């Protein structure tokens, strides 16, 4: 039997996001209140209202290959302003997950690398270890840049020196720790990073009754985090609500 993620990846993008709680997407009538309130439109190639419309029109590759889904800061301004209660910030999050699940080349690969480093640190220590996370991110970005010809060693050396000076200044002011701070429930964090079981997901969709509704409510947040961390962000996804 095909896995849950494989089934989601094989369906149209609109169907995939609607099945994950965004049925309201059909109600968008392009009022552009999301775009007018977004503070990051200057860095986007598709405006937020255009992303919604492109999903409705089935332009899956254009959406998943856009910069917008990675530039979005999940500030919730668009979701708050939407007159039809469409959670556009959550849509951007789901689109990032679908990008990784469908193995589409990200328009902003360094954002993906940062998520990998960030959530990898959380899975290992239970919380973020800034020094280790930044070291992993910088080396991953260097290798990616050299491999794709976007960066040379001289540029990287200059950037690394600037980062080292900033890091030393933060360390002197006790803003950075040399050793990670761990929590006792690391296993629970790792379990949150595993994908939800197919049987549970099928039970939610096929069965009825209040008991199933209660199970769905209790597991919605855990499933979101599981989907997020299990995606190939390096076990990472976007911000979940």
Secondary structure, 3 states (H helix, E strand, C coil): CCCHHHHHHHCCHHHHHHHCCCHHHHHCCCCCHHHHHCCCHHHCCCCHHHHHHHHHHCCHHHHHCCCHHHHCCCCCHHHHHCCCCCCHHHHHHHHHHHHHHCCCCCCCHHHHHHHHHHHHHHHHHCCCCHHHHHHHHHHHHHHHHHHHCCCCHHHHHHHHHHHHHHHHHHHHCCCCCCCCCCCCCHHHHHHHCCCCCHHHHHHHHHCCCHHHHHHHHHHHHHHHHHHHHHCCCCCCCCCCC
